[in-house]
Amino acid sequence: MLNDRPSVGIATDGAHSAWNGVTAYRAVDLSTGKELFHHTLGNKTVNIGEFLGVVAAIKYIIENNYSPPVIYTDSLTAITWVNNKKTASRKPVTDLYRAEIFLKMMTSKIEHISIVHWDTKLWGESPADIGNK
Protein backbone atom coordinates (compact mmCIF):
# COMPACT_ATOMS: atom_id res chain seq x y z
CA MET A 1 0.00 0.00 0.00
CA LEU A 2 2.95 2.37 0.37
CA ASN A 3 2.87 2.74 -3.43
CA ASP A 4 -0.30 4.83 -3.03
CA ARG A 5 1.54 7.11 -0.62
CA PRO A 6 1.26 10.80 -1.58
CA SER A 7 4.35 12.09 -3.38
CA VAL A 8 3.49 15.78 -3.89
CA GLY A 9 2.43 18.44 -1.43
CA ILE A 10 3.62 19.30 2.06
CA ALA A 11 3.63 16.90 5.01
CA THR A 12 3.53 18.41 8.50
CA ASP A 13 3.97 16.92 11.94
CA GLY A 14 3.93 18.16 15.49
CA ALA A 15 5.25 16.49 18.62
CA HIS A 16 5.52 17.09 22.32
CA SER A 17 8.14 15.53 24.56
CA ALA A 18 7.01 15.22 28.17
CA TRP A 19 10.58 14.26 29.03
CA ASN A 20 12.11 17.64 28.13
CA GLY A 21 8.91 19.72 27.91
CA VAL A 22 9.44 20.76 24.30
CA THR A 23 6.80 21.01 21.59
CA ALA A 24 7.86 21.31 17.96
CA TYR A 25 6.51 21.15 14.44
CA ARG A 26 8.05 20.69 11.03
CA ALA A 27 7.17 20.36 7.36
CA VAL A 28 8.67 18.42 4.48
CA ASP A 29 8.17 18.83 0.73
CA LEU A 30 6.92 15.40 -0.38
CA SER A 31 8.37 15.63 -3.89
CA THR A 32 11.93 16.46 -2.76
CA GLY A 33 12.10 15.27 0.85
CA LYS A 34 13.49 18.70 1.77
CA GLU A 35 12.63 20.11 5.19
CA LEU A 36 10.77 23.38 4.63
CA PHE A 37 10.77 24.51 8.26
CA HIS A 38 11.24 23.22 11.81
CA HIS A 39 10.16 25.28 14.80
CA THR A 40 10.38 24.69 18.55
CA LEU A 41 7.66 26.18 20.73
CA GLY A 42 8.57 25.40 24.32
CA ASN A 43 6.26 23.47 26.64
CA LYS A 44 2.88 23.36 24.85
CA THR A 45 0.85 20.32 23.68
CA VAL A 46 1.02 17.98 20.71
CA ASN A 47 -2.27 19.39 19.36
CA ILE A 48 -0.88 22.92 19.47
CA GLY A 49 2.24 21.75 17.63
CA GLU A 50 0.20 19.91 14.99
CA PHE A 51 -2.11 22.90 14.45
CA LEU A 52 0.67 25.49 14.23
CA GLY A 53 2.52 23.22 11.80
CA VAL A 54 -0.46 23.18 9.44
CA VAL A 55 -0.92 26.96 9.76
CA ALA A 56 2.79 27.49 9.03
CA ALA A 57 2.41 25.29 5.93
CA ILE A 58 -0.55 27.39 4.79
CA LYS A 59 1.60 30.52 5.16
CA TYR A 60 4.42 28.79 3.28
CA ILE A 61 2.11 27.94 0.37
CA ILE A 62 0.81 31.51 0.15
CA GLU A 63 4.22 33.18 0.48
CA ASN A 64 5.96 30.86 -2.00
CA ASN A 65 3.12 30.23 -4.46
CA TYR A 66 3.72 26.54 -3.69
CA SER A 67 2.01 24.02 -5.93
CA PRO A 68 0.14 21.82 -5.52
CA PRO A 69 -1.49 23.57 -2.56
CA VAL A 70 -1.97 20.39 -0.52
CA ILE A 71 -1.01 19.82 3.12
CA TYR A 72 -0.98 16.42 4.81
CA THR A 73 -1.22 15.97 8.57
CA ASP A 74 -1.96 12.92 10.68
CA SER A 75 -3.81 15.11 13.18
CA LEU A 76 -7.59 15.16 12.86
CA THR A 77 -7.60 17.75 15.66
CA ALA A 78 -5.39 20.09 13.64
CA ILE A 79 -7.63 19.66 10.58
CA THR A 80 -10.72 20.45 12.68
CA TRP A 81 -9.11 23.51 14.29
CA VAL A 82 -7.98 24.85 10.91
CA ASN A 83 -11.40 24.27 9.35
CA ASN A 84 -13.07 25.99 12.32
CA LYS A 85 -10.43 28.77 12.32
CA LYS A 86 -10.50 28.31 16.10
CA THR A 87 -8.72 26.03 18.52
CA ALA A 88 -10.21 24.23 21.51
CA SER A 89 -7.04 24.76 23.53
CA ARG A 90 -7.38 26.41 26.91
CA LYS A 91 -3.70 27.28 27.05
CA PRO A 92 -3.04 31.02 26.73
CA VAL A 93 -0.65 30.84 23.78
CA THR A 94 -0.08 33.99 21.74
CA ASP A 95 0.88 31.93 18.67
CA LEU A 96 -2.59 30.29 18.76
CA TYR A 97 -4.34 33.66 18.82
CA ARG A 98 -2.21 34.87 15.91
CA ALA A 99 -2.94 31.70 13.95
CA GLU A 100 -6.68 32.02 14.48
CA ILE A 101 -6.62 35.66 13.33
CA PHE A 102 -4.49 34.73 10.31
CA LEU A 103 -6.93 31.98 9.28
CA LYS A 104 -9.91 34.32 9.61
CA MET A 105 -8.24 37.21 7.77
CA MET A 106 -6.88 35.07 4.93
CA THR A 107 -10.01 33.00 4.25
CA SER A 108 -10.15 33.90 0.56
CA LYS A 109 -6.46 33.02 0.07
CA ILE A 110 -6.68 29.67 1.87
CA GLU A 111 -9.92 28.36 0.33
CA HIS A 112 -8.00 26.64 -2.48
CA ILE A 113 -5.55 24.92 -0.09
CA SER A 114 -6.46 21.30 0.67
CA ILE A 115 -5.70 19.84 4.06
CA VAL A 116 -5.74 16.06 3.90
CA HIS A 117 -5.48 13.46 6.63
CA TRP A 118 -2.23 11.46 6.37
CA ASP A 119 -3.30 7.82 6.75
CA THR A 120 -0.49 6.30 8.80
CA LYS A 121 -1.99 2.80 8.54
CA LEU A 122 -1.89 2.91 4.74
CA TRP A 123 1.19 5.06 4.12
CA GLY A 124 3.38 4.59 7.20
CA GLU A 125 4.78 7.46 9.24
CA SER A 126 4.66 10.90 7.69
CA PRO A 127 7.96 12.06 6.16
CA ALA A 128 7.66 15.05 8.51
CA ASP A 129 7.51 12.78 11.59
CA ILE A 130 9.52 14.26 14.42
CA GLY A 131 9.86 10.93 16.20
CA ASN A 132 8.89 11.90 19.75
CA LYS A 133 6.67 8.88 20.32
C-alpha positions, 0 to 999 in steps of 0.5 A: 500500500505504500505505493499509493503514498502521496508524493506531492504536497507538504507533510507536516507533523507536530510532537511534544516531549514530556521528558524535556517539555518541548513542543515542535513542528516541522514540514517536508516537501513530499516531492523532494524530501526537503525540510521546509521549516522546523520550529520549537515552541517550548512546553505546549501540547502535541495538538498545538504543535500539529495545528501550528505546523499546518498553519505554518504550511498554509503561510508557506504555500501563500508566500511561495506560491507553492504548488500543488497547494496540498497539506498532509497531517496525521492530526484530525484535531489540527484539521478540525481547528484549521477548518473551524479557524478556532482552537479548543485549547485552553492554554493562553498561547499567543501563537494560537491567537495569531494563527486564528486571526491569520486563518480568519483574515486570509479565508479567501487566500486559503480556500484553495488549499487542501488539508488532507489526513495522512493515513499512517496505517496505509502510508506509514509514518509521515515524512515530517515525523519528528519521532517523539513517540 
